[in-house]
Amino acid sequence: MERIVRRLATFARWAAHTTRHLRSFTLRRTSPVVGLIVISGMASLAVAQGTTPHKPSISPAANAEHRIRNIVLVHGAWADGSGWKGVYDILVKDGYNVSIVQEPETSFKEDVAATKRVLAQQDGPCILVAHSYGGAVVTEAGTDPSVAGLVYVAAHMPDAGENEADDGKRFPSDLSKSTAIKRTADGFTYLDPAQFHEYFAADLPAEQAAFMARSQVLNAADNFKAVITTPAWRSKPSWMLVAAKDRTISPDLERWYAARANSHKVEVAGASHSVYVSRPKEVAALIEDAAAHAR
């Protein structure tokens, strides 16, 4: 490095001396060719000395440095956090800190509180991700200052004064027209195990869907009628993944939500409502896109 500096200093003195002579020469005879030769020579010497002009660029490492590293995943109705396993594995491998909320589904208020509990544990800004009914939960909980962006995966996205049950009537789903939703005597809902595969997880193997059906978490019926107060997506950037073959929430409703919120939208062809289980790569890719661009 010292040798390069000495050479550059010598070159600078030579260039100054040459410039003075050129000025005297060009006063008598102007020659663009001479000027071009000098400039070319200077550029060539600069290259030879390893001092090519710097071109500003953003390296992949710089992009990685600016991305948000904390991800919080929120499941939907009739499910639990274990469904995120495939997405979790990808995100962790890619260097993210991932937390999974286990909402009790006993009341909307308690589900929002469970989400905020996990948000309070984050050591910096995070991307808040939700599936299905979880979309209503994160819409309410996502006003937390730790949330930098929201990702909705085949999820509801109500506005202030709305609830997902009424929003669902805009574009009725196949599930809403079926007899698959059952209700217990004490006011909890579940999906008929015999119809679970058809309406909730059509793109998963029958055996996997059967296990999900038998391990589903019953959801309080009133949760679907919970009214949103201050929707987080009104003040924070959002992303929506549309499951093109969703039979639990109409894909048209998902598209409508995305258009209203001006969300970044992607569609996964052939995906069922359980897209977060069946297509973890596509879901993780959208989450990582949000982490790279939310500020």
C-alpha positions in Angstrom: 0.0 0.0 0.0 2.9 2.4 0.9 4.5 1.7 -2.5 1.2 2.5 -4.3 0.9 5.8 -2.4 4.5 6.8 -3.3 3.8 6.0 -7.0 0.6 8.0 -7.0 2.4 11.0 -5.4 5.1 10.7 -8.1 2.5 10.5 -10.8 0.7 13.6 -9.4 3.8 15.6 -9.6 4.5 14.5 -13.1 0.9 15.3 -14.1 1.1 18.8 -12.7 4.4 19.4 -14.5 3.0 18.1 -17.8 -0.2 20.1 -17.4 1.8 23.3 -17.2 3.7 22.5 -20.4 0.5 21.5 -22.1 -1.1 24.8 -21.2 1.9 26.7 -22.8 1.7 24.4 -25.8 -2.1 24.7 -26.3 -2.0 28.5 -26.1 0.1 28.3 -29.4 -1.6 25.3 -30.9 -4.8 23.6 -29.6 -4.8 19.9 -30.2 -7.7 17.7 -28.9 -5.6 14.6 -29.8 -2.9 15.6 -27.3 -5.5 16.1 -24.6 -7.1 12.7 -25.4 -3.6 11.0 -25.2 -2.9 12.6 -21.8 -6.3 11.7 -20.4 -6.0 8.1 -21.8 -2.5 7.8 -20.3 -3.7 8.9 -16.9 -6.6 6.5 -17.0 -4.3 3.6 -18.0 -1.9 4.4 -15.2 -4.7 4.6 -12.7 -5.8 1.1 -13.8 -2.2 -0.2 -13.6 -1.9 1.1 -10.1 -5.2 -0.5 -9.0 -7.1 2.7 -8.6 -10.1 2.3 -10.9 -13.0 4.7 -10.3 -15.3 3.5 -7.6 -18.8 2.5 -8.7 -21.3 2.6 -5.8 -23.2 -0.7 -5.5 -25.3 -2.5 -2.9 -23.9 -5.9 -2.2 -26.0 -8.9 -1.1 -24.2 -8.7 2.2 -25.4 -5.1 2.6 -29.0 -6.1 1.8 -28.8 -8.9 4.3 -27.5 -6.5 6.9 -30.5 -4.2 6.5 -33.2 -6.9 6.5 -35.5 -7.4 9.5 -34.4 -10.5 11.3 -37.3 -11.2 13.7 -40.4 -13.1 12.4 -43.5 -13.8 14.4 -45.9 -16.4 13.0 -49.6 -16.6 14.0 -51.8 -19.6 13.1 -55.5 -19.5 12.3 -58.7 -21.2 13.5 -58.9 -25.0 13.9 -55.1 -25.3 13.9 -52.0 -24.6 16.1 -48.5 -23.4 15.6 -47.0 -26.7 14.5 -48.4 -26.1 11.0 -45.6 -23.5 10.5 -42.9 -26.1 10.9 -41.9 -26.2 7.2 -41.8 -22.4 7.0 -40.0 -22.2 10.3 -37.2 -24.5 9.1 -36.6 -22.4 6.0 -36.5 -19.1 7.8 -34.2 -20.4 10.6 -31.8 -21.8 8.0 -31.8 -18.4 6.3 -30.7 -16.7 9.5 -34.0 -15.4 10.9 -35.1 -15.4 14.5 -38.6 -17.0 14.5 -41.2 -17.0 17.2 -44.6 -18.9 16.9 -47.7 -17.7 18.8 -50.0 -20.3 20.2 -53.3 -18.5 20.5 -55.8 -20.3 22.8 -58.7 -19.5 20.4 -60.9 -19.1 23.4 -61.6 -15.5 22.7 -60.4 -12.8 20.2 -59.2 -10.7 23.1 -57.1 -13.5 24.5 -55.7 -14.3 21.1 -54.6 -10.7 20.6 -53.1 -10.7 24.1 -51.2 -13.9 23.3 -49.8 -12.3 20.2 -48.7 -9.1 22.0 -47.0 -11.2 24.6 -44.7 -12.7 22.0 -44.2 -9.3 20.3 -43.0 -7.9 23.6 -40.2 -10.5 23.6 -38.7 -9.3 20.3 -35.3 -7.6 20.5 -36.0 -5.4 17.5 -38.4 -4.8 14.7 -40.3 -7.8 13.3 -42.5 -9.0 10.5 -45.8 -10.3 11.8 -47.3 -13.1 9.8 -50.7 -14.7 9.9 -52.8 -17.4 8.4 -56.6 -17.5 8.1 -58.4 -16.2 11.2 -55.0 -15.1 12.4 -55.2 -12.3 9.9 -57.8 -10.6 12.1 -55.7 -11.2 15.2 -52.6 -9.5 13.6 -54.6 -6.7 12.2 -55.6 -5.8 15.7 -52.3 -6.7 17.4 -50.0 -5.4 14.7 -50.2 -1.8 15.8 -47.5 -2.7 18.3 -44.5 -0.5 17.7 -42.2 -3.6 17.2 -44.1 -4.5 14.0 -42.5 -3.2 10.8 -44.7 -5.1 8.3 -47.5 -7.6 8.1 -47.8 -10.7 5.9 -51.2 -12.3 5.3 -51.2 -15.9 4.2 -54.6 -16.8 2.8 -55.9 -14.7 5.7 -58.6 -12.2 6.6 -57.8 -8.5 6.7 -60.7 -6.6 8.1 -60.9 -2.8 8.4 -61.9 -0.7 11.4 -65.5 -1.6 12.4 -65.5 -4.8 10.4 -65.3 -8.5 11.3 -64.3 -11.5 9.2 -67.7 -13.1 9.3 -69.3 -10.2 7.6 -66.3 -9.7 5.2 -66.7 -13.3 4.2 -70.2 -12.6 2.8 -68.7 -10.3 0.2 -67.3 -13.4 -1.6 -68.8 -16.5 0.1 -66.4 -19.5 0.2 -67.2 -23.1 -0.6 -66.8 -23.9 3.2 -69.4 -21.3 4.1 -71.9 -22.9 1.8 -71.2 -26.4 3.2 -72.2 -28.4 6.3 -68.6 -28.9 7.4 -68.6 -26.3 10.2 -69.8 -27.9 13.4 -70.6 -26.3 16.8 -70.3 -27.5 20.3 -72.9 -27.0 23.0 -70.7 -24.4 24.7 -70.2 -22.2 21.6 -67.0 -23.6 20.0 -66.6 -24.4 16.3 -64.6 -27.2 14.5 -64.6 -28.7 11.1 -66.2 -32.1 10.4 -63.1 -34.4 10.2 -64.8 -36.3 7.3 -64.8 -33.0 5.3 -61.6 -31.4 6.6 -59.4 -32.7 3.7 -61.8 -31.4 1.1 -62.3 -27.9 2.4 -59.2 -27.1 4.4 -56.3 -29.1 3.1 -57.0 -30.5 -0.4 -53.4 -30.3 -1.6 -52.0 -32.3 1.3 -51.9 -36.1 1.6 -55.1 -37.7 3.0 -53.1 -39.1 6.0 -51.7 -35.7 6.9 -55.0 -34.0 6.5 -56.6 -36.7 8.7 -54.1 -36.0 11.5 -54.7 -32.2 11.2 -58.5 -32.9 11.4 -58.1 -35.0 14.6 -55.8 -32.5 16.3 -57.6 -29.3 15.4 -58.0 -26.7 18.0 -61.7 -25.7 18.6 -62.3 -22.0 18.0 -64.8 -19.9 19.9 -67.6 -19.0 17.5 -67.7 -15.4 18.6 -64.1 -14.9 17.4 -65.3 -14.7 13.8 -67.5 -11.7 14.8 -64.8 -9.8 16.7 -64.7 -6.2 15.5 -61.4 -4.5 14.6 -60.7 -1.2 16.2 -57.4 0.1 14.7 -56.2 -2.0 11.7 -52.5 -2.2 11.5 -52.4 -2.5 7.8 -53.7 1.1 7.5 -50.4 2.4 8.8 -47.9 -0.4 8.0 -46.8 -2.1 4.7 -48.5 -5.4 4.0 -48.1 -8.5 1.9 -50.8 -11.0 0.8 -50.4 -14.5 -0.4 -53.5 -15.7 -2.3 -54.1 -19.4 -2.3 -55.7 -19.9 -5.7 -57.7 -23.0 -4.8 -58.7 -21.9 -1.3 -62.1 -23.3 -0.3 -62.1 -22.0 3.3 -61.7 -18.3 2.3 -62.6 -17.3 -1.2 -59.5 -16.4 -3.3 -61.5 -13.5 -4.6 -61.9 -12.1 -1.1 -58.1 -12.5 -0.5 -57.5 -10.5 -3.7 -60.0 -7.9 -2.7 -58.3 -7.5 0.7 -55.0 -7.0 -1.0 -56.3 -4.5 -3.5 -58.0 -2.4 -0.7 -54.8 -2.4 1.4 -52.5 -1.8 -1.6 -50.6 -4.9 -0.4 -47.8 -6.6 -2.3 -49.6 -9.6 -3.6 -48.5 -13.1 -4.9 -50.7 -16.0 -5.9 -49.9 -19.7 -5.5 -51.6 -21.7 -8.2 -53.3 -24.9 -7.0 -52.8 -24.1 -3.3 -55.5 -24.9 -0.7 -56.2 -23.0 2.4 -53.4 -25.0 4.1 -50.8 -23.3 1.8 -48.7 -22.5 4.8 -48.2 -26.2 5.3 -48.2 -27.5 1.7 -46.1 -24.7 0.1 -43.6 -23.6 2.7 -41.0 -22.4 0.1 -43.4 -19.9 -1.4 -44.7 -18.7 1.9 -41.1 -18.3 3.3 -40.1 -16.4 0.2 -42.9 -13.9 0.7 -42.0 -13.4 4.3 -38.3 -12.9 3.4 -39.3 -10.3 0.8 -41.2 -8.4 3.5 -38.2 -8.6 5.8 -36.0 -7.2 3.1 -38.3 -4.3 2.2 -40.2 -3.2 5.3 -38.7 -0.3 7.2 
